[in-house]
Structures are given as C-alpha cells and as structure tokens.
Amino acid sequence: MRRLRKALSDHIVTYGLLALLAAMILSWTLLALVFLPPLPRRRRTVAARCGIMVGVRAFTWALRLSGAYKLDLRAIDALRGGPPVILAPNHPTLIDALLILARHPNLACVLKPQLMGNVFLGASARLARYISSGPPRRMIKEAVEDLHRGGILLLFPEGTRTRRAPINPLTASVGVIAKHARKPVQVAIVETDSPYLSKGWSLFRVPSLPITYRVRLGRRFDPPTDVALFMEELGREFRAQLAGAPQTGWLGELHRAQGRQLMHTR
C-alpha cells in the first residue's frame, strides 16, 4: 500500500511539474514576443536572458518545494561578475541546460537546430541570442562573438546526452571556439542519481522521486593553442572528476541495455 501511494505521488508530482514548466515557457514566450522586440538589440538580449534566468529559477524553487529534486547548483554562482568563459559540463539528462540557466543572467546556450525551431523554446531562444549548433562555422563565429561581448557560453562537449559511463567521446568544437575566442574553458561536473530524462527516457515516463542533482566546478583550462592536445586533456579531466559519480551505475546499465538491444536487432 505504501509503495502504491508513493507511485501515485510520483506520478502526480512529475506530471504536475511538466505542466507547470510548459505553462511557464509558453507564458514567457508570449510576453517576450510582445514586449521585447521594440527594444534595442543589446537591451533585448539582456532582458531575454534575465527573463529566462528568473523563470527557470522559479521552476527550480517548484522542484524543491514539491520534493521532486534535491538540488545543489550554487557552484555556478562563482562565475557571476567574472570574465567570460566557456562553461563545459557533462550532459547526463535533458534538464541539465535548464537548471544551469537558472544561476547566471548572461549565459548563451548552444542548442541543436531543432530546439531553435521548437514552438515552445525557439522564439525566446532567438530573442536571447542563443546559438544554433549548425552549421558548425556559423556556430563557432557566433559563439566567439558572444564571448567577446562578455557573456558566458554554455556548451556541452559531448554534443548529446551521455550514453555510457563516465562520458561520451567529446567533440572538438569547444576547443576550436576557445582557441579562436582566446577564452578559457571552465569544466562543470553534473552528478545525478537518477536516469530521469537521460538518453532514451520518454518525457512522460515517471521516475522514482526524489532525485539528487548537483553541479560543481572542475578545472579551468587556459585557451588552447593545440586543439587536439586540449581535447585529450579535457577528456582526462572529465574521466577523473566523474570517477565514482552517482550516475555511473545507471549509465552502465543503460549501456548494457543498448548493447543487448543491438544484439537482438542483428
């Protein structure tokens, strides 16, 4: 009976939070489309990024108050008032970018092209001058320009959500951008004990709550001169920092399940 009550509670909380998030995104998008376009471009960008931060931070309060998440995102606050950097986290779940955006008012996120065109996310992302990951040359150019304007660039070096422990192979884009912009790369380590919204997890599949989620800062790398060497060092840093991370267990099981599925399809 206790297990049934918990399962029912987890369903209600999960779907309630998803509905709240959808309502908040839609409301902000409508407000932003009405009030932000008349502003000068720079002020429009500032207002859009601050608005996203405030809205997402309100959602993180809801996550805490509902008991769904035990969050520790305070490490990102150390970047406020500092020089522009590329913030490079690992990417275990779909919610990573959302939670990181809650902690900094001038953060540009590199998004997949399909998210830039999404009916919920696209308009506010464009107003905030977030950056599409494709085509690569334009992405690198826009990322460098944003860093030169003094912002923080959020870029996941894996390019997609983590599929195996401790981390996927890294893409070179973070090194190329850091080299051209001559800006440092700040490693961020995301730790979570739940596979909720990991690769292959349906948006409407209910997890066991609460979820523990923490972000901490790792090493800060100087701008590289040799991108290939830098990417090797960055990979070693992630592997060292993620050794024994809470997601190691469920990522291992996810990788084994994908292997079994591949065997059955042959």
N, C-alpha and C positions, 0 to 999 in steps of 0.2 A: 504493500500500500504506500509506504514511504517512497519507494522507487517510482511508483506511478505518479505520485504528487510532484516529485522533482522533475520528472519528464514533462509533465503538463506545464509546470512553472517555466522550464527552459524553453518550451515552445512559445508560450505567451510572451516571455521577455524577448526572445530572438525576433519574432515577427513584429512585435511592438517597436523595437528599436529600428528594424529595417523600414517600417512605415514612417517612423519619425525622421529618419535620415532622408528618405525620399521627399517628404514634405518640406524639410528644411532646404534641401538642394533646389527644389522647384520654386519655393518662395524667394530664395536669394536670387535665383536666375531671373525671375520676373522683375524683382526690384532693381537688380543691376542693369537689366536691359532698358528700364525706364529712366533711371537717374544717372547712370554713369556715362553713356555715350556723349552727352554735351560737354563733358569736362575735357580740358586739355589732355593730351595723351599721357604725359607723365603722371599727372594727378589721377587720371583714370586708372592707371596701373596700380598706383599706391592704394587707392580706395578699394579696388577689386581684391588685391592681395590681403589687405587688412580685413575686409569683409569676410573673405574665406576663412582667415585665421579665427576670427571671432565666432563665426558659425560652427566651425569644426570643434573649437574649444568647448562651445556649449554642448555639442554632441558628446564629447569626452566626459563632461560632467554627468550627462544622462547615463553613459556606460557605467560610471562609478556608482551613481545613486541607485541604479537598477540592480547592482550586484553582479552584472554580467562580466565586468572586467576589473582586475586589479592592475592598475596602470602605474608605470613609473617612466615618465617622459622628461624629467627635469634636466637631464644631461644636455638636452638640446638648447636650453636657455643660455648656456655658456657662450653660444655663438652670437647672441644679441650684442650689438654695439661693436662687434669685432670686424676684422677685414673680410672682404669677400672670399669665399672658399667654395669648393665643390664638395657637397655633402654626399658621401658614398656609402649607403647602407646595404647590408644583405636584404633579401626580399622573400621571407617565408610565406607571407599571406597578402591577400588583396587589400587589406586595410592599412598596410604599412604607411603608404604615402599620406593617407588621410590623417593618421594620428601624428605624423611628423609635422604636417602643415599647421597643426594646432599650436605649435610652440614658437613660430617665428613670423613676424609681419612682412618680411621682404624676401620671400622664398619663391623661386621659379622652379616649377616641376617639369621634367621631361616626360611627356606622355606618348603613348602609342597613338598613331593617326586615328584609329577607330574611336578612341576616347575623346580626341579633339572634336570629332563629329557627332559624339553622343548627344541625344536630345536633352539629357539631364545635366551633363557636365560641360559640353562643348562651348556654350555661349560664355559662361563665367570664366572658363579656362582661357578663352581667347581675350576677354577683357583684361584678365590678369597677366596677359602676355606669357602664358606658359608655352612650352616649346614642343613641337611635334618631333618625334624621333625619326621621321622620314620626310624627305630623303636625307641621307647622312650629312652631305655637305652643308645643306641649309641648316640642319640641326646644330652642327658644330659652329657655324657662323653666328647663329642667333644666341647660342649658349655663351660664346666668347663675348659678344656684345653685352649680354645681360650681366656677366661678371664684371666687365669694365664699368658698368653703371653702378656697381657696388652691391649687387644682390648676392644671395646665397643660391646656388644651383643644386637642386635635388636630383640626383641621377643614380639609378640602380645599376651597378656594373654588371650584374648578371643578365640584364635585359629582359628577364621574365622571372616569375616566381621560382623559388628554389625547388628542385625536384629530387635532390639527393643530398645527404649529409657529407661534408658540412656546408658546401656551397657549389653552385653550378660553375662551369668554366666562365671566365669573365670576358666581356667584350672590351675592345681596345679604345672605345670612344671616350671613356673617362680620362685616359692618358693623353689622347690626342687633344682634347679640349684643354686640359691642364697645361699642356705644353704650349699651345697657341695663345692661351689667355695669360700664361705665366702666373697662374694662381695655384695655391696649394690644394691638396685633396685631404679632406677630413673623413676618416673611416668612422662609421657608426655601426654598432652591433645591435641587431634586433634579436631578442630572445623571447620565445613564447612556448608554453607547454601544451598548446592546442593546435591541431591541424585545421581549425576552422578557417575557411576561405583560402586554404592552400591550393596549389595547382590541382585541378580536377575536382575540387569540392564545390558542389552545387550551392548557389546563393541561398537556396531555401532549405538546405539540409541543416538540421538543428544540432548544435554541439552540446557537449556537457559543460555546464557553467558552474563556477566562474572560470574565466580564462586569465592566466597571469601573463602580462606583457610588459617588457622592459626594453628601453633603448639606452645604451651607454656609448660613450665616445672611445674610440681606439686611437691609433697613431695618426698624426698629421704629417703627410708627405709634402716635401717641397716640390715645386713644379719640375717635372722631369725633362731631361734632355734626350734620353733614350726611352721611347715608349715601351718597347718590348721588355727591357730590363725592369722598368717601372711596374709593368703588369705582373711580372713574376713576383716582385716584392709585395705587391698588393695582394696577390693570391696567398702568399705565405702568411701575411698579416691576418687575413680573414680566417684561414685554417687554424692558426694559433689561437685567435680570440674565440673562435666558435667551438674549440675542443671542449666537450662536456656540456655544451649548451642544451637547454631543456628540449629543443626541437630535434635533437639527434635521434631519439628513439622513434618518434613518429615519422621522421623523414626516412629513416632506414626501412621502416615497414612500408611506406609509400613506394620507395624504390623497388623493394622486393615484389610488391603487388603489381607494379608496372611490368616488371620482368616476367612474372607469371602470366600476365595478360598477353604480353608479346609472344611467349611460347605457345599459348593456346591459339593465336591467330596464324601461326605458321603451318 
